[in-house]
């Protein structure tokens, strides 16, 4: 199954979080917080404005992004959890 986001929605795969602290303490999956970083998998074509024009998204597939702790809706795609969120819920693009 594949998803194609509409309008200003974005499909994001959450990046794995570190399961070990700097001092070597292992954190079990049940105690670890969900990461707030991810990779954009797909984007919609943009929001349609009142004048009928389309506002293009500033992000694209492949971008690494930072988003809020409670951003997005969890969906399962091929047994993998992903997030669908609006572009405005993305706080920043992570540039290397």
Buried (B, 14 or more C-beta within 10 A) or exposed (E): EEEEBEBBBBBBBBEEEEEEEEEEEEEEEEEEEEBBBBBBBBBBBBBEEEEEEEEEBEBEEEBBBBBEEEBBEEEEBEEEEBBBBBBEBBEEEEEE
